Amino acid sequence: MEINQLIAFELVARLGSYSKASRYLDVSQPSVSLRIKELEKDVGGYLFVRFGKQMVLTDLGKGFLPFARQALEVLQKGKERAQSIKEGRRGEITIGTLPTFTSGHFTSIVMEMYTEFPDIQLAIHTGHNQQIIDMLYDGSIKLGMITCPFFNKDLKKLYTIKEPLVLVAREPLKSDRYRVEDVFLTSQPYIMTDWSEESKHWQRTHMPFGGDSIELPPATAMEFVRHYRGTALLTESMVSVHLEEGTLVRLVPDDMPKLYREIALVSLDGEPSLPPAARRFVDTVRSGSWEQV
């Protein structure tokens, strides 16, 4: 049983004529007749009888017609879905990202994807750099968001985001004008965080000898500052909500340099080889308002 046989059968049933069906399909009338005969062999009996100039369904044809139409409808839906996947309007994407890059910028990316392409399903996994790279290698994710620099030559960098780092505390300093040195001297403690070699070197350079400091993972550092005390260098996206709520304040010394964490969107495949839905995600990342490297 072939699709073109079902199409011919449905058209003859609807138009009541082999000749009209042949004109609609732009094929010869004998071709339509042959398709019906081949279908009748599969079904096991006549599907039409001639009544004057009209071809009328037999009882067998009437019984078979709704199922033929249902089969054609299902095939049409399958064709439309395949086309939407090809065009990047539908599909599935598995993405790995860092635990410290699951809010702020990343949330806005996910929200835009959900709004613009609701039929693309996102599956998000978290891990540190090496775990994300391992997930790319074993195929459990298609795209990864990791910190720069990385040294895996077979990873393709598709885009890089510069995420600002900011100093935060529970309360502002008493003076309106102050320097980085003042922040480190009065932090009690200053909480070291590891975002990059550059940011870590900057923190160590300004740390006074014998100063009150501890080193914590970023998420722990944020909770420590929020609920207890101290100062920490955190990503803007991590603390944006707390700054708005007033549970944290941003410290801006007069001599504060611009510090960033660089997040690279990577894949084992070059962009042209990515599935269309994955390319939609890359385009969405690129359309963001964050700073680009």
C-alpha positions as CSV (number, residue, x, y, z in Angstrom):
1,M,0.0,0.0,0.0
2,E,1.6,3.3,-1.1
3,I,0.9,6.9,-0.2
4,N,0.1,7.9,-3.8
5,Q,-2.6,5.2,-3.9
6,L,-4.2,6.6,-0.7
7,I,-4.1,10.1,-2.2
8,A,-5.7,9.0,-5.4
9,F,-8.4,7.1,-3.5
10,E,-9.3,10.0,-1.3
11,L,-9.4,12.4,-4.2
12,V,-11.7,10.1,-6.3
13,A,-14.0,9.7,-3.3
14,R,-14.1,13.5,-2.8
15,L,-14.4,14.5,-6.4
16,G,-16.4,11.6,-7.7
17,S,-14.3,11.2,-10.9
18,Y,-11.1,9.6,-12.1
19,S,-10.6,12.4,-14.6
20,K,-11.0,15.2,-12.0
21,A,-8.6,13.4,-9.7
22,S,-6.1,13.0,-12.5
23,R,-6.3,16.8,-13.3
24,Y,-5.8,17.6,-9.7
25,L,-2.8,15.4,-9.4
26,D,-1.5,16.4,-12.9
27,V,-1.2,12.8,-14.0
28,S,-2.9,10.7,-16.6
29,Q,-6.3,9.2,-15.9
30,P,-4.9,5.6,-16.5
31,S,-2.4,6.3,-13.7
32,V,-5.1,7.1,-11.3
33,S,-7.1,4.1,-12.3
34,L,-4.0,1.9,-11.9
35,R,-3.4,3.3,-8.4
36,I,-7.0,2.5,-7.4
37,K,-6.7,-1.1,-8.8
38,E,-3.5,-1.7,-6.9
39,L,-5.1,-0.4,-3.7
40,E,-8.1,-2.6,-4.2
41,K,-5.8,-5.7,-4.3
42,D,-4.5,-4.8,-0.9
43,V,-7.9,-4.0,0.6
44,G,-9.5,-7.1,-0.9
45,G,-12.3,-5.8,-3.0
46,Y,-13.8,-3.0,-5.1
47,L,-13.7,0.5,-3.6
48,F,-15.8,2.3,-6.3
49,V,-18.7,1.5,-8.6
50,R,-19.8,3.7,-11.5
51,F,-23.2,5.4,-11.1
52,G,-23.9,7.4,-14.2
53,K,-20.9,9.7,-14.6
54,Q,-19.9,9.5,-11.0
55,M,-17.7,7.1,-9.2
56,V,-19.5,6.1,-6.0
57,L,-17.9,4.4,-3.0
58,T,-18.9,0.8,-2.3
59,D,-19.6,-0.4,1.3
60,L,-15.9,-1.5,1.4
61,G,-14.8,1.9,0.2
62,K,-17.0,3.7,2.7
63,G,-15.5,1.6,5.5
64,F,-12.0,2.2,4.3
65,L,-12.2,5.9,3.6
66,P,-12.0,7.4,7.2
67,F,-8.9,5.3,7.9
68,A,-7.2,6.4,4.6
69,R,-7.9,10.0,5.5
70,Q,-6.6,9.5,9.0
71,A,-3.4,7.9,7.6
72,L,-2.9,10.8,5.2
73,E,-3.6,13.3,8.0
74,V,-1.0,11.6,10.2
75,L,1.6,11.6,7.3
76,Q,0.9,15.3,6.7
77,K,1.5,16.1,10.3
78,G,4.7,14.1,10.2
79,K,5.8,16.0,7.2
80,E,5.0,19.4,8.8
81,R,6.9,18.4,12.0
82,A,9.9,17.3,10.0
83,Q,9.8,20.6,8.2
84,S,9.6,22.6,11.4
85,I,12.6,20.6,12.8
86,K,14.5,21.4,9.6
87,E,13.7,25.1,10.0
88,G,14.6,25.2,13.6
89,R,11.1,25.8,14.9
90,R,10.9,22.5,16.8
91,G,13.3,20.1,18.3
92,E,15.3,19.2,21.4
93,I,18.5,20.7,22.7
94,T,20.7,19.4,25.6
95,I,22.9,22.1,27.2
96,G,25.5,22.0,29.9
97,T,26.2,25.1,32.0
98,L,28.0,26.1,35.2
99,P,26.1,26.2,38.5
100,T,27.1,29.8,38.8
101,F,25.7,30.6,35.3
102,T,22.1,29.4,35.8
103,S,20.6,32.8,36.6
104,G,20.7,36.3,35.2
105,H,21.9,36.1,31.6
106,F,21.3,32.4,31.3
107,T,17.7,32.8,32.6
108,S,17.1,35.5,30.0
109,I,18.4,33.2,27.2
110,V,16.1,30.4,28.3
111,M,13.1,32.8,28.6
112,E,13.7,34.1,25.1
113,M,13.9,30.6,23.7
114,Y,10.7,29.6,25.5
115,T,8.9,32.7,24.2
116,E,10.2,32.7,20.6
117,F,10.3,28.9,20.1
118,P,7.9,27.1,22.5
119,D,8.2,23.9,20.5
120,I,11.9,23.6,21.1
121,Q,12.5,21.5,24.3
122,L,15.5,22.5,26.4
123,A,17.2,20.1,28.8
124,I,19.7,21.8,31.1
125,H,22.5,20.0,32.9
126,T,25.0,21.6,35.3
127,G,28.6,20.8,36.2
128,H,32.1,22.4,36.4
129,N,34.2,22.9,33.3
130,Q,35.6,19.3,33.0
131,Q,32.2,17.7,33.7
132,I,30.6,19.8,30.9
133,I,33.4,18.9,28.5
134,D,33.0,15.2,29.4
135,M,29.2,15.4,28.8
136,L,30.0,16.9,25.3
137,Y,32.4,14.0,24.6
138,D,29.9,11.3,25.7
139,G,27.1,12.9,23.7
140,S,24.8,13.6,26.7
141,I,24.8,17.4,25.8
142,K,25.1,19.2,22.4
143,L,26.2,22.6,23.7
144,G,28.2,23.6,26.7
145,M,28.8,26.9,28.5
146,I,32.2,26.9,30.2
147,T,34.7,29.4,31.5
148,C,37.7,30.7,29.4
149,P,40.4,29.8,28.8
150,F,40.0,26.2,27.9
151,F,42.6,24.1,26.1
152,N,40.7,21.3,24.3
153,K,41.6,21.8,20.7
154,D,38.6,19.9,19.4
155,L,36.1,22.2,21.1
156,K,34.6,24.8,18.8
157,K,34.0,28.2,20.4
158,L,30.7,29.5,19.0
159,Y,30.4,32.7,21.2
160,T,31.9,34.3,24.3
161,I,30.1,36.4,26.9
162,K,31.9,38.8,29.2
163,E,30.1,38.7,32.6
164,P,31.0,41.6,34.9
165,L,32.4,40.8,38.4
166,V,31.3,43.2,41.2
167,L,32.2,43.6,44.9
168,V,29.3,43.1,47.2
169,A,28.7,43.3,51.0
170,R,25.7,43.4,53.4
171,E,26.2,47.1,54.1
172,P,27.9,50.1,52.3
173,L,31.1,51.6,53.6
174,K,30.7,54.6,55.8
175,S,32.6,56.9,53.5
176,D,31.1,58.0,50.1
177,R,34.6,58.0,48.5
178,Y,37.0,55.0,49.1
179,R,39.5,52.9,47.3
180,V,40.0,49.2,46.7
181,E,42.5,49.1,49.6
182,D,39.8,50.4,52.0
183,V,37.4,47.5,51.0
184,F,40.0,44.8,51.7
185,L,41.1,46.4,55.0
186,T,37.5,46.7,56.4
187,S,35.9,43.5,54.9
188,Q,36.3,41.2,58.0
189,P,36.6,38.9,56.2
190,Y,37.4,39.3,52.6
191,I,36.1,36.2,50.8
192,M,38.3,35.0,48.0
193,T,36.5,33.6,44.9
194,D,38.1,31.9,41.9
195,W,36.6,33.2,38.6
196,S,39.7,33.5,36.4
197,E,43.5,33.8,36.8
198,E,43.1,37.5,36.2
199,S,40.5,38.1,38.9
200,K,42.3,35.8,41.4
201,H,45.6,37.6,40.8
202,W,43.9,40.9,41.3
203,Q,42.4,39.8,44.7
204,R,45.7,38.4,45.9
205,T,47.5,41.6,44.9
206,H,45.2,43.8,47.0
207,M,45.0,41.5,50.0
208,P,46.9,43.0,52.9
209,F,49.5,40.9,54.6
210,G,47.9,39.0,57.4
211,G,44.5,40.3,56.4
212,D,41.2,38.6,57.5
213,S,40.2,36.4,54.6
214,I,38.8,33.0,53.7
215,E,38.4,31.3,50.3
216,L,35.0,29.9,49.4
217,P,33.1,28.6,46.3
218,P,31.1,31.4,44.7
219,A,27.6,30.2,45.8
220,T,28.8,29.7,49.4
221,A,30.5,33.1,49.3
222,M,27.3,34.8,48.3
223,E,25.3,33.1,51.1
224,F,28.0,33.9,53.6
225,V,27.9,37.6,52.8
226,R,24.1,37.7,52.6
227,H,23.5,36.1,56.0
228,Y,26.6,36.9,58.0
229,R,29.2,39.5,56.9
230,G,32.3,40.1,54.7
231,T,32.9,41.2,51.1
232,A,33.1,39.0,48.0
233,L,33.8,39.4,44.3
234,L,30.8,37.8,42.5
235,T,29.3,37.8,39.1
236,E,26.7,40.5,38.4
237,S,24.1,37.9,37.3
238,M,24.4,36.0,40.6
239,V,23.7,39.1,42.8
240,S,21.4,41.2,40.6
241,V,18.2,40.1,42.4
242,H,19.8,40.6,45.9
243,L,21.0,44.1,44.9
244,E,17.5,45.0,43.8
245,E,16.0,43.6,47.0
246,G,18.6,45.5,49.1
247,T,19.9,42.3,50.9
248,L,23.3,43.1,49.3
249,V,24.9,46.3,48.3
250,R,27.4,46.9,45.5
251,L,30.7,48.5,46.5
252,V,32.3,50.7,43.9
253,P,35.8,52.0,44.9
254,D,37.1,55.0,42.9
255,D,40.0,52.9,41.5
256,M,38.0,49.7,40.8
257,P,39.0,48.2,37.5
258,K,36.6,46.4,35.2
259,L,36.8,42.7,35.9
260,Y,35.0,40.0,34.0
261,R,34.4,36.3,33.8
262,E,34.4,35.0,30.3
263,I,31.8,32.3,29.4
264,A,32.3,30.4,26.1
265,L,29.5,28.7,24.3
266,V,31.1,25.6,22.9
267,S,30.4,22.4,20.9
268,L,32.2,19.5,19.4
269,D,30.6,20.4,16.1
270,G,31.1,23.5,14.0
271,E,28.1,25.8,13.7
272,P,27.0,24.6,10.2
273,S,26.9,21.0,11.5
274,L,24.7,21.7,14.5
275,P,21.0,20.7,14.4
276,P,18.8,23.6,13.4
277,A,17.3,23.9,17.0
278,A,20.8,24.2,18.4
279,R,21.6,26.9,15.9
280,R,18.5,28.8,17.2
281,F,20.0,28.7,20.7
282,V,23.3,30.0,19.4
283,D,21.5,32.9,17.7
284,T,19.5,33.6,20.8
285,V,22.8,33.8,22.9
286,R,24.3,36.2,20.3
287,S,21.2,38.4,20.4
288,G,21.6,39.2,24.1
289,S,22.5,42.6,25.6
290,W,25.6,41.4,27.5
291,E,29.1,42.4,26.6
292,Q,30.8,40.4,23.8
293,V,34.5,39.4,23.7
